[in-house]
Amino acid sequence: MTQANSDKTVTLNTFFPTSRTTIWNFWTVPALLKKWFGSDPEGTVISAYSDLREGGNFSVTLQNANGTEHTCAGTYLVVVPCERLEFTWFWKGREAHVEFISVALSDVSNG
């Protein structure tokens, strides 16, 4: 596997009217991840795995409405519960194209 690309960055800031713990769980607990992950509104997540520790792996397999399956996977690099999650990301079959994801959670008024 190649090193993560660092020449392009996308930053998203989102507000959720709930606790950091709830958001953390939806990012890290496979049963909750299955409730929101995917790109096809008519598709489903058929499996999700998470070894939530630095150096641990994750994978998610989704199935689009047309039956096509896609699996993403990666390795957790930084795990600070309810605060920070950093990991690599790639699609199976495209392992040479590795991306780096960083999720930072913070409290704000009402969320």
PyMOL commands that place a pseudoatom at each C-alpha (Angstrom):
pseudoatom trace, name=CA, resn=MET, resi=1, chain=A, elem=C, hetatm=0, pos=[0.000, 0.000, 0.000]
pseudoatom trace, name=CA, resn=THR, resi=2, chain=A, elem=C, hetatm=0, pos=[1.316, 3.449, -0.828]
pseudoatom trace, name=CA, resn=GLN, resi=3, chain=A, elem=C, hetatm=0, pos=[1.473, 6.419, 1.522]
pseudoatom trace, name=CA, resn=ALA, resi=4, chain=A, elem=C, hetatm=0, pos=[-1.582, 8.621, 1.907]
pseudoatom trace, name=CA, resn=ASN, resi=5, chain=A, elem=C, hetatm=0, pos=[-1.870, 11.510, -0.553]
pseudoatom trace, name=CA, resn=SER, resi=6, chain=A, elem=C, hetatm=0, pos=[-1.368, 14.918, 1.046]
pseudoatom trace, name=CA, resn=ASP, resi=7, chain=A, elem=C, hetatm=0, pos=[-1.477, 17.293, -1.938]
pseudoatom trace, name=CA, resn=LYS, resi=8, chain=A, elem=C, hetatm=0, pos=[-5.264, 17.839, -1.826]
pseudoatom trace, name=CA, resn=THR, resi=9, chain=A, elem=C, hetatm=0, pos=[-7.397, 18.708, 1.176]
pseudoatom trace, name=CA, resn=VAL, resi=10, chain=A, elem=C, hetatm=0, pos=[-11.136, 19.002, 1.709]
pseudoatom trace, name=CA, resn=THR, resi=11, chain=A, elem=C, hetatm=0, pos=[-12.461, 20.400, 4.973]
pseudoatom trace, name=CA, resn=LEU, resi=12, chain=A, elem=C, hetatm=0, pos=[-16.060, 19.990, 6.074]
pseudoatom trace, name=CA, resn=ASN, resi=13, chain=A, elem=C, hetatm=0, pos=[-17.540, 21.585, 9.189]
pseudoatom trace, name=CA, resn=THR, resi=14, chain=A, elem=C, hetatm=0, pos=[-20.882, 20.199, 10.295]
pseudoatom trace, name=CA, resn=PHE, resi=15, chain=A, elem=C, hetatm=0, pos=[-23.131, 20.831, 13.279]
pseudoatom trace, name=CA, resn=PHE, resi=16, chain=A, elem=C, hetatm=0, pos=[-25.117, 18.002, 14.848]
pseudoatom trace, name=CA, resn=PRO, resi=17, chain=A, elem=C, hetatm=0, pos=[-27.572, 18.795, 17.657]
pseudoatom trace, name=CA, resn=THR, resi=18, chain=A, elem=C, hetatm=0, pos=[-26.319, 15.937, 19.811]
pseudoatom trace, name=CA, resn=SER, resi=19, chain=A, elem=C, hetatm=0, pos=[-23.363, 14.964, 21.979]
pseudoatom trace, name=CA, resn=ARG, resi=20, chain=A, elem=C, hetatm=0, pos=[-19.839, 14.186, 20.822]
pseudoatom trace, name=CA, resn=THR, resi=21, chain=A, elem=C, hetatm=0, pos=[-20.301, 10.705, 22.284]
pseudoatom trace, name=CA, resn=THR, resi=22, chain=A, elem=C, hetatm=0, pos=[-23.250, 10.029, 19.990]
pseudoatom trace, name=CA, resn=ILE, resi=23, chain=A, elem=C, hetatm=0, pos=[-21.343, 11.224, 16.916]
pseudoatom trace, name=CA, resn=TRP, resi=24, chain=A, elem=C, hetatm=0, pos=[-18.257, 9.238, 17.967]
pseudoatom trace, name=CA, resn=ASN, resi=25, chain=A, elem=C, hetatm=0, pos=[-20.340, 6.082, 18.275]
pseudoatom trace, name=CA, resn=PHE, resi=26, chain=A, elem=C, hetatm=0, pos=[-21.832, 6.550, 14.803]
pseudoatom trace, name=CA, resn=TRP, resi=27, chain=A, elem=C, hetatm=0, pos=[-18.281, 6.776, 13.392]
pseudoatom trace, name=CA, resn=THR, resi=28, chain=A, elem=C, hetatm=0, pos=[-16.870, 3.811, 15.332]
pseudoatom trace, name=CA, resn=VAL, resi=29, chain=A, elem=C, hetatm=0, pos=[-19.553, 1.274, 16.324]
pseudoatom trace, name=CA, resn=PRO, resi=30, chain=A, elem=C, hetatm=0, pos=[-20.234, -1.050, 13.366]
pseudoatom trace, name=CA, resn=ALA, resi=31, chain=A, elem=C, hetatm=0, pos=[-23.970, -1.460, 14.079]
pseudoatom trace, name=CA, resn=LEU, resi=32, chain=A, elem=C, hetatm=0, pos=[-24.397, 2.341, 14.091]
pseudoatom trace, name=CA, resn=LEU, resi=33, chain=A, elem=C, hetatm=0, pos=[-22.072, 2.904, 11.130]
pseudoatom trace, name=CA, resn=LYS, resi=34, chain=A, elem=C, hetatm=0, pos=[-24.338, 0.631, 9.109]
pseudoatom trace, name=CA, resn=LYS, resi=35, chain=A, elem=C, hetatm=0, pos=[-27.251, 3.029, 9.696]
pseudoatom trace, name=CA, resn=TRP, resi=36, chain=A, elem=C, hetatm=0, pos=[-25.746, 5.965, 7.775]
pseudoatom trace, name=CA, resn=PHE, resi=37, chain=A, elem=C, hetatm=0, pos=[-22.856, 4.859, 5.604]
pseudoatom trace, name=CA, resn=GLY, resi=38, chain=A, elem=C, hetatm=0, pos=[-23.171, 4.608, 1.828]
pseudoatom trace, name=CA, resn=SER, resi=39, chain=A, elem=C, hetatm=0, pos=[-23.762, 6.620, -1.317]
pseudoatom trace, name=CA, resn=ASP, resi=40, chain=A, elem=C, hetatm=0, pos=[-26.918, 5.032, -2.759]
pseudoatom trace, name=CA, resn=PRO, resi=41, chain=A, elem=C, hetatm=0, pos=[-30.091, 6.061, -0.877]
pseudoatom trace, name=CA, resn=GLU, resi=42, chain=A, elem=C, hetatm=0, pos=[-31.636, 2.720, -1.877]
pseudoatom trace, name=CA, resn=GLY, resi=43, chain=A, elem=C, hetatm=0, pos=[-28.508, 0.715, -0.986]
pseudoatom trace, name=CA, resn=THR, resi=44, chain=A, elem=C, hetatm=0, pos=[-27.565, -1.029, 2.239]
pseudoatom trace, name=CA, resn=VAL, resi=45, chain=A, elem=C, hetatm=0, pos=[-24.450, -1.674, 4.273]
pseudoatom trace, name=CA, resn=ILE, resi=46, chain=A, elem=C, hetatm=0, pos=[-24.051, -5.432, 4.377]
pseudoatom trace, name=CA, resn=SER, resi=47, chain=A, elem=C, hetatm=0, pos=[-21.060, -5.577, 6.717]
pseudoatom trace, name=CA, resn=ALA, resi=48, chain=A, elem=C, hetatm=0, pos=[-19.020, -3.290, 8.940]
pseudoatom trace, name=CA, resn=TYR, resi=49, chain=A, elem=C, hetatm=0, pos=[-15.970, -4.138, 11.033]
pseudoatom trace, name=CA, resn=SER, resi=50, chain=A, elem=C, hetatm=0, pos=[-13.943, -1.934, 13.381]
pseudoatom trace, name=CA, resn=ASP, resi=51, chain=A, elem=C, hetatm=0, pos=[-10.881, -2.778, 15.478]
pseudoatom trace, name=CA, resn=LEU, resi=52, chain=A, elem=C, hetatm=0, pos=[-10.920, 0.617, 17.199]
pseudoatom trace, name=CA, resn=ARG, resi=53, chain=A, elem=C, hetatm=0, pos=[-7.318, 1.133, 18.315]
pseudoatom trace, name=CA, resn=GLU, resi=54, chain=A, elem=C, hetatm=0, pos=[-4.292, 2.801, 16.833]
pseudoatom trace, name=CA, resn=GLY, resi=55, chain=A, elem=C, hetatm=0, pos=[-3.021, 0.315, 14.266]
pseudoatom trace, name=CA, resn=GLY, resi=56, chain=A, elem=C, hetatm=0, pos=[-6.405, -1.433, 14.126]
pseudoatom trace, name=CA, resn=ASN, resi=57, chain=A, elem=C, hetatm=0, pos=[-8.276, -1.887, 10.868]
pseudoatom trace, name=CA, resn=PHE, resi=58, chain=A, elem=C, hetatm=0, pos=[-11.805, -1.231, 9.687]
pseudoatom trace, name=CA, resn=SER, resi=59, chain=A, elem=C, hetatm=0, pos=[-13.843, -2.198, 6.658]
pseudoatom trace, name=CA, resn=VAL, resi=60, chain=A, elem=C, hetatm=0, pos=[-17.331, -1.455, 5.392]
pseudoatom trace, name=CA, resn=THR, resi=61, chain=A, elem=C, hetatm=0, pos=[-19.056, -3.248, 2.527]
pseudoatom trace, name=CA, resn=LEU, resi=62, chain=A, elem=C, hetatm=0, pos=[-22.073, -1.638, 0.954]
pseudoatom trace, name=CA, resn=GLN, resi=63, chain=A, elem=C, hetatm=0, pos=[-24.429, -2.846, -1.724]
pseudoatom trace, name=CA, resn=ASN, resi=64, chain=A, elem=C, hetatm=0, pos=[-26.082, -0.437, -4.134]
pseudoatom trace, name=CA, resn=ALA, resi=65, chain=A, elem=C, hetatm=0, pos=[-29.696, -0.931, -5.204]
pseudoatom trace, name=CA, resn=ASN, resi=66, chain=A, elem=C, hetatm=0, pos=[-28.469, -2.572, -8.445]
pseudoatom trace, name=CA, resn=GLY, resi=67, chain=A, elem=C, hetatm=0, pos=[-26.573, -5.234, -6.435]
pseudoatom trace, name=CA, resn=THR, resi=68, chain=A, elem=C, hetatm=0, pos=[-23.090, -3.805, -7.000]
pseudoatom trace, name=CA, resn=GLU, resi=69, chain=A, elem=C, hetatm=0, pos=[-20.897, -4.198, -3.900]
pseudoatom trace, name=CA, resn=HIS, resi=70, chain=A, elem=C, hetatm=0, pos=[-18.151, -1.827, -2.794]
pseudoatom trace, name=CA, resn=THR, resi=71, chain=A, elem=C, hetatm=0, pos=[-15.783, -2.234, 0.157]
pseudoatom trace, name=CA, resn=CYS, resi=72, chain=A, elem=C, hetatm=0, pos=[-13.746, 0.501, 1.771]
pseudoatom trace, name=CA, resn=ALA, resi=73, chain=A, elem=C, hetatm=0, pos=[-11.092, -0.203, 4.364]
pseudoatom trace, name=CA, resn=GLY, resi=74, chain=A, elem=C, hetatm=0, pos=[-8.273, 1.411, 6.253]
pseudoatom trace, name=CA, resn=THR, resi=75, chain=A, elem=C, hetatm=0, pos=[-6.178, 1.615, 9.383]
pseudoatom trace, name=CA, resn=TYR, resi=76, chain=A, elem=C, hetatm=0, pos=[-6.757, 3.769, 12.438]
pseudoatom trace, name=CA, resn=LEU, resi=77, chain=A, elem=C, hetatm=0, pos=[-3.798, 6.073, 13.035]
pseudoatom trace, name=CA, resn=VAL, resi=78, chain=A, elem=C, hetatm=0, pos=[-5.060, 8.235, 15.930]
pseudoatom trace, name=CA, resn=VAL, resi=79, chain=A, elem=C, hetatm=0, pos=[-7.873, 7.269, 18.306]
pseudoatom trace, name=CA, resn=VAL, resi=80, chain=A, elem=C, hetatm=0, pos=[-8.794, 9.776, 21.023]
pseudoatom trace, name=CA, resn=PRO, resi=81, chain=A, elem=C, hetatm=0, pos=[-12.302, 8.758, 22.145]
pseudoatom trace, name=CA, resn=CYS, resi=82, chain=A, elem=C, hetatm=0, pos=[-15.017, 11.370, 21.528]
pseudoatom trace, name=CA, resn=GLU, resi=83, chain=A, elem=C, hetatm=0, pos=[-12.396, 13.857, 20.323]
pseudoatom trace, name=CA, resn=ARG, resi=84, chain=A, elem=C, hetatm=0, pos=[-10.260, 12.784, 17.350]
pseudoatom trace, name=CA, resn=LEU, resi=85, chain=A, elem=C, hetatm=0, pos=[-10.185, 9.944, 14.839]
pseudoatom trace, name=CA, resn=GLU, resi=86, chain=A, elem=C, hetatm=0, pos=[-7.603, 9.734, 12.053]
pseudoatom trace, name=CA, resn=PHE, resi=87, chain=A, elem=C, hetatm=0, pos=[-7.362, 6.885, 9.588]
pseudoatom trace, name=CA, resn=THR, resi=88, chain=A, elem=C, hetatm=0, pos=[-6.333, 5.811, 6.129]
pseudoatom trace, name=CA, resn=TRP, resi=89, chain=A, elem=C, hetatm=0, pos=[-9.044, 5.021, 3.567]
pseudoatom trace, name=CA, resn=PHE, resi=90, chain=A, elem=C, hetatm=0, pos=[-9.073, 3.094, 0.309]
pseudoatom trace, name=CA, resn=TRP, resi=91, chain=A, elem=C, hetatm=0, pos=[-11.530, 1.176, -1.841]
pseudoatom trace, name=CA, resn=LYS, resi=92, chain=A, elem=C, hetatm=0, pos=[-10.877, -2.539, -2.385]
pseudoatom trace, name=CA, resn=GLY, resi=93, chain=A, elem=C, hetatm=0, pos=[-9.474, -2.956, -5.861]
pseudoatom trace, name=CA, resn=ARG, resi=94, chain=A, elem=C, hetatm=0, pos=[-7.878, 0.486, -5.662]
pseudoatom trace, name=CA, resn=GLU, resi=95, chain=A, elem=C, hetatm=0, pos=[-5.462, -0.137, -2.779]
pseudoatom trace, name=CA, resn=ALA, resi=96, chain=A, elem=C, hetatm=0, pos=[-2.777, 2.066, -4.354]
pseudoatom trace, name=CA, resn=HIS, resi=97, chain=A, elem=C, hetatm=0, pos=[-5.013, 5.139, -3.942]
pseudoatom trace, name=CA, resn=VAL, resi=98, chain=A, elem=C, hetatm=0, pos=[-4.938, 5.756, -0.188]
pseudoatom trace, name=CA, resn=GLU, resi=99, chain=A, elem=C, hetatm=0, pos=[-6.565, 8.779, 1.393]
pseudoatom trace, name=CA, resn=PHE, resi=100, chain=A, elem=C, hetatm=0, pos=[-6.135, 10.238, 4.873]
pseudoatom trace, name=CA, resn=ILE, resi=101, chain=A, elem=C, hetatm=0, pos=[-9.217, 11.146, 6.920]
pseudoatom trace, name=CA, resn=SER, resi=102, chain=A, elem=C, hetatm=0, pos=[-9.217, 13.211, 10.101]
pseudoatom trace, name=CA, resn=VAL, resi=103, chain=A, elem=C, hetatm=0, pos=[-12.362, 13.679, 12.189]
pseudoatom trace, name=CA, resn=ALA, resi=104, chain=A, elem=C, hetatm=0, pos=[-12.261, 16.197, 15.048]
pseudoatom trace, name=CA, resn=LEU, resi=105, chain=A, elem=C, hetatm=0, pos=[-15.208, 16.550, 17.413]
pseudoatom trace, name=CA, resn=SER, resi=106, chain=A, elem=C, hetatm=0, pos=[-15.808, 19.542, 19.657]
pseudoatom trace, name=CA, resn=ASP, resi=107, chain=A, elem=C, hetatm=0, pos=[-18.648, 20.882, 21.761]
pseudoatom trace, name=CA, resn=VAL, resi=108, chain=A, elem=C, hetatm=0, pos=[-20.596, 23.947, 20.713]
pseudoatom trace, name=CA, resn=SER, resi=109, chain=A, elem=C, hetatm=0, pos=[-23.766, 25.473, 22.095]
pseudoatom trace, name=CA, resn=ASN, resi=110, chain=A, elem=C, hetatm=0, pos=[-26.671, 22.995, 21.695]
pseudoatom trace, name=CA, resn=GLY, resi=111, chain=A, elem=C, hetatm=0, pos=[-24.570, 20.329, 20.062]
for i in range(1, 111): cmd.bond("trace and resi %d" % i, "trace and resi %d" % (i + 1))
show_as sticks, trace
zoom trace
